[in-house]
Amino acid sequence: MMKFIKPATIALLLGLSPLTTVAHSDVKALYGGQVQVSHDLEFELVHGAELLTLYVRDHGEPLPSINLNARISVLSGGKKTDDTMTSDGANALLANIAITEKAVVIVQLEQNGHHAVTVRFSL
């Protein structure tokens, strides 16, 4: 009986280990931004002085942004800015919003009536 308990205990512990949850840990930033994963979609936020760009990938492949509706909220410098993001025609969404350091960016996306996905970035 002890010969069974040890392997079963080890298997259970490994199953609960963070070492086994590497499904999305290999997601890399392709454009120098910050990456978040939600609902098997990869979101990379790149910010410039006046422009925020959100690249969207589905399992590593570019997801056309033309069918995405996105609202963005930016908490920066003590004020909140809300806007709608527009598609670049490929796999990115754009918003003309100036941000400062230590901003919080929240994007809510919806595609063809599917449930909304919310992604949060801390810059």
HELIX and SHEET records of a PDB file:
HELIX    1   1 MET A    2  LEU A   16  1                                  15    
HELIX    2   2 PRO A   18  THR A   20  5                                   3    
HELIX    3   3 SER A   65  ASN A   67  5                                   3    
SHEET    1   A 4 GLN A  34  SER A  38  0                                        
SHEET    2   A 4 LEU A  41  HIS A  47 -1                                        
SHEET    3   A 4 LEU A  52  ASP A  58 -1                                        
SHEET    4   A 4 GLU A  61  PRO A  62 -1                                        
SHEET    1   B 8 GLN A  34  SER A  38  0                                        
SHEET    2   B 8 LEU A  41  HIS A  47 -1                                        
SHEET    3   B 8 LEU A  52  ASP A  58 -1                                        
SHEET    4   B 8 ALA A  92  ALA A  95 -1                                        
SHEET    5   B 8 LYS A  79  SER A  87 -1                                        
SHEET    6   B 8 LEU A  68  SER A  76 -1                                        
SHEET    7   B 8 VAL A 104  GLN A 111 -1                                        
SHEET    8   B 8 VAL A 117  SER A 122 -1                                        
END                                                                             
